[in-house]
Amino acid sequence: MRYDIEKRPSYAVLDVTLAEGEAIETEPGAMMTRSAGVEPETNVGGDGGLTGAVKRAVSDERGLVDNAFIAGADGASVTLVPEHPGDVTGIDVGERGPVRSQSGSLLAWEPGVERSTELNDRSNLFSSGELTVLGLAGRGMAFVSSYGSMYEADVTPDDPLVVDEDHLVAWTAGLDLNRRKDGSLKSTVLGGEGFVTEFRGSGHVWLQTRNPVTFGPVRAEHEDDDDGPGLGDFV
């Protein structure tokens, strides 16, 4: 598999080129184009299909379905796009070791990448209440998207990192996490919980430069509202 990320950072497009028999798995609705020789396959609930043993990560109804695109000839291609404006970054899961990702950021992955839902206190990291934490393990590339540009930071034992958790995209699994409220956050002013996560140890964190909790609800709330935005429309 070869890949190129174009139109970044604002409107990133992931262009994947496959050899015959290779495949890329994606979230529903991620495909923009594909070669005529690429065969799509839909897996429901992670049973059967291309890998037969995908560990499911159900964060919403769409989490029950994934798509696989299988090349019938060398040089077949698929272009993939996230559902929101922003960037896309590739993570070599085998090289980085296990990675944790917020469920809404995962765009695509190679079949060797195993996914699972992290059913512990980290599943409530995101104040939107709609996202969960995914575990990514195994070998291969995983592609994550950000709302806004992707920003990366290293964490060392001498330099912990404190993050507004709604800017979190992904992090390496070996990091220690400590979650707490922080009154300085924008979400607190607007009525949200205002949580930060402190990362300690040695590892890497991927962040998004825009907060979807602040921007996203406004659009949804005003589809049927002609009175203009108010403070309550941001929470």
C-alpha positions as CSV (number, residue, x, y, z in Angstrom):
1,M,0.0,0.0,0.0
2,R,1.1,3.5,-0.8
3,Y,-0.6,6.7,0.3
4,D,-0.5,10.4,-0.1
5,I,-2.4,13.1,1.8
6,E,-3.4,16.1,-0.3
7,K,-5.2,19.4,0.3
8,R,-4.0,19.6,3.9
9,P,-4.4,21.0,6.4
10,S,-7.9,22.4,5.9
11,Y,-9.6,20.0,3.5
12,A,-7.4,16.9,3.6
13,V,-7.9,14.0,1.1
14,L,-6.3,10.6,1.7
15,D,-5.3,9.0,-1.6
16,V,-4.5,5.2,-1.2
17,T,-2.9,3.1,-3.9
18,L,-3.2,-0.7,-3.5
19,A,-1.5,-3.7,-5.1
20,E,-3.7,-6.6,-6.3
21,G,-5.4,-8.2,-3.3
22,E,-4.6,-5.5,-0.9
23,A,-7.3,-3.7,1.1
24,I,-8.1,-0.7,3.1
25,E,-10.8,-0.6,5.7
26,T,-12.8,2.6,6.4
27,E,-15.5,4.3,8.4
28,P,-18.9,4.5,6.6
29,G,-19.1,7.4,4.2
30,A,-15.4,8.0,3.9
31,M,-15.0,7.1,0.2
32,M,-14.9,9.9,-2.3
33,T,-13.7,8.0,-5.4
34,R,-12.4,4.5,-6.2
35,S,-10.9,2.8,-9.3
36,A,-13.4,0.7,-11.2
37,G,-11.4,-2.4,-10.3
38,V,-11.8,-1.8,-6.5
39,E,-14.5,-4.0,-4.9
40,P,-16.3,-2.6,-1.9
41,E,-17.3,-4.9,1.0
42,T,-19.5,-4.0,4.0
43,N,-19.0,-5.6,7.4
44,V,-21.8,-5.4,9.9
45,G,-20.9,-5.8,13.5
46,G,-17.4,-6.8,12.6
47,D,-18.5,-10.4,11.7
48,G,-17.3,-12.1,8.6
49,G,-16.1,-10.0,5.7
50,L,-12.4,-9.3,5.0
51,T,-10.9,-10.0,8.4
52,G,-13.6,-12.0,10.2
53,A,-12.3,-11.1,13.6
54,V,-12.3,-7.3,13.8
55,K,-12.8,-6.1,17.4
56,R,-15.7,-3.8,17.3
57,A,-15.7,-0.3,18.7
58,V,-19.3,0.9,18.9
59,S,-19.7,4.6,19.7
60,D,-22.9,5.2,17.8
61,E,-25.1,3.4,15.3
62,R,-22.6,3.9,12.4
63,G,-20.0,2.1,14.5
64,L,-21.8,-1.1,13.7
65,V,-20.7,-0.9,10.1
66,D,-17.4,-0.7,8.3
67,N,-16.4,-0.7,4.7
68,A,-13.4,-2.5,3.1
69,F,-12.1,-1.7,-0.4
70,I,-10.2,-4.6,-2.1
71,A,-8.0,-4.0,-5.1
72,G,-8.5,-6.3,-8.1
73,A,-5.3,-5.2,-9.8
74,D,-2.1,-3.4,-9.1
75,G,-2.3,0.4,-8.9
76,A,-6.0,0.5,-7.9
77,S,-6.8,3.6,-5.9
78,V,-9.3,4.9,-3.3
79,T,-9.7,8.5,-2.1
80,L,-11.0,9.0,1.4
81,V,-12.2,12.1,3.2
82,P,-13.3,12.9,6.7
83,E,-16.8,14.3,7.4
84,H,-15.5,17.6,8.7
85,P,-13.0,20.2,7.5
86,G,-9.5,19.5,8.7
87,D,-6.3,17.4,8.4
88,V,-5.5,13.7,8.1
89,T,-2.4,12.0,9.6
90,G,-1.1,8.5,9.2
91,I,0.1,6.5,12.3
92,D,2.2,3.4,12.0
93,V,0.6,1.4,14.8
94,G,3.3,-1.3,14.8
95,E,6.1,1.3,15.1
96,R,4.4,3.5,17.7
97,G,3.0,0.6,19.7
98,P,-0.6,0.5,20.9
99,V,-2.4,3.8,20.3
100,R,-5.5,5.3,21.8
101,S,-7.8,7.4,19.6
102,Q,-11.1,9.2,20.0
103,S,-13.8,7.4,18.1
104,G,-14.7,10.3,15.8
105,S,-11.2,10.7,14.4
106,L,-10.6,7.3,13.0
107,L,-10.9,7.4,9.2
108,A,-9.2,4.3,7.8
109,W,-6.9,1.5,8.7
110,E,-5.0,-1.5,7.2
111,P,-6.5,-4.9,7.9
112,G,-3.7,-5.8,10.3
113,V,-4.8,-3.0,12.7
114,E,-7.0,-4.4,15.5
115,R,-9.6,-2.1,17.1
116,S,-11.2,-2.3,20.5
117,T,-13.3,-0.1,22.8
118,E,-11.5,1.0,25.9
119,L,-14.1,0.3,28.6
120,N,-12.7,2.2,31.5
121,D,-12.7,5.7,32.9
122,R,-11.1,6.9,29.7
123,S,-14.3,6.2,27.8
124,N,-15.7,9.4,29.3
125,L,-12.8,11.6,28.3
126,F,-14.9,13.8,25.9
127,S,-17.4,16.3,27.2
128,S,-19.5,16.0,24.1
129,G,-20.8,12.7,25.5
130,E,-20.8,11.1,22.0
131,L,-17.2,9.9,21.7
132,T,-15.4,7.0,23.2
133,V,-11.8,5.8,23.3
134,L,-10.6,3.3,20.8
135,G,-7.7,1.0,21.2
136,L,-5.5,0.5,18.1
137,A,-3.0,-2.4,18.1
138,G,-1.4,-4.9,15.8
139,R,0.5,-3.9,12.7
140,G,-0.2,-1.5,9.8
141,M,-1.2,2.1,9.2
142,A,-4.2,3.9,10.8
143,F,-5.3,7.2,9.5
144,V,-6.9,9.8,11.9
145,S,-8.5,13.1,11.1
146,S,-8.6,16.3,13.0
147,Y,-11.0,19.2,13.1
148,G,-8.6,22.0,12.0
149,S,-4.9,21.3,11.7
150,M,-3.1,18.4,13.3
151,Y,-0.7,19.4,16.1
152,E,1.7,16.8,17.6
153,A,3.5,16.9,20.9
154,D,6.0,14.6,22.6
155,V,5.6,13.9,26.3
156,T,8.7,13.1,28.5
157,P,9.0,12.3,32.2
158,D,10.4,15.8,32.7
159,D,7.8,17.5,30.6
160,P,4.2,16.4,31.2
161,L,1.5,17.8,29.0
162,V,-1.9,19.2,30.0
163,V,-4.6,19.2,27.2
164,D,-8.1,20.4,26.8
165,E,-9.5,17.0,26.2
166,D,-11.9,18.1,23.4
167,H,-8.7,18.8,21.3
168,L,-7.5,15.3,21.8
169,V,-7.2,13.1,18.7
170,A,-4.9,10.2,19.7
171,W,-2.0,9.3,22.1
172,T,0.4,6.4,22.6
173,A,-1.0,3.9,25.1
174,G,1.9,3.9,27.5
175,L,1.2,7.4,28.8
176,D,-0.3,7.9,32.3
177,L,-3.5,10.0,32.3
178,N,-4.9,12.2,35.0
179,R,-8.3,13.9,34.3
180,R,-9.5,17.0,36.2
181,K,-11.7,20.1,35.9
182,D,-10.1,23.3,34.8
183,G,-12.0,26.6,35.2
184,S,-9.9,28.4,32.6
185,L,-11.4,26.5,29.7
186,K,-13.8,28.0,27.1
187,S,-16.2,25.1,27.6
188,T,-16.7,26.1,31.2
189,V,-17.7,29.6,30.3
190,L,-20.2,28.3,27.9
191,G,-21.7,25.9,30.4
192,G,-19.6,22.7,29.7
193,E,-17.7,20.6,32.2
194,G,-14.3,22.1,31.4
195,F,-12.0,19.0,31.8
196,V,-8.4,18.7,31.0
197,T,-6.2,15.6,30.8
198,E,-2.6,15.6,32.0
199,F,-0.3,13.1,30.3
200,R,2.8,11.9,32.1
201,G,5.6,9.4,31.1
202,S,7.1,8.9,27.6
203,G,5.0,9.1,24.5
204,H,3.3,11.1,21.8
205,V,0.0,13.0,21.6
206,W,-1.9,14.1,18.4
207,L,-4.2,17.1,18.8
208,Q,-6.7,19.1,16.7
209,T,-6.4,22.9,16.6
210,R,-10.2,23.5,16.7
211,N,-12.7,22.3,19.2
212,P,-15.7,20.6,17.6
213,V,-17.8,20.9,20.8
214,T,-17.8,24.7,20.5
215,F,-18.5,24.9,16.8
216,G,-20.5,21.8,15.8
217,P,-23.6,22.1,18.0
218,V,-24.3,25.6,16.6
219,R,-24.9,24.4,13.1
220,A,-27.2,21.5,14.3
221,E,-29.2,23.7,16.7
222,H,-30.0,26.3,14.0
223,E,-31.4,24.2,11.2
224,D,-34.9,25.1,12.5
225,D,-34.1,28.2,14.4
226,D,-34.5,31.7,12.9
227,D,-33.7,33.7,16.0
228,G,-29.9,33.7,15.7
229,P,-27.4,32.1,18.2
230,G,-27.5,32.6,21.9
231,L,-25.3,31.5,24.7
232,G,-27.4,28.3,25.3
233,D,-26.9,27.2,21.7
234,F,-23.2,26.5,22.3
235,V,-23.7,23.8,24.9
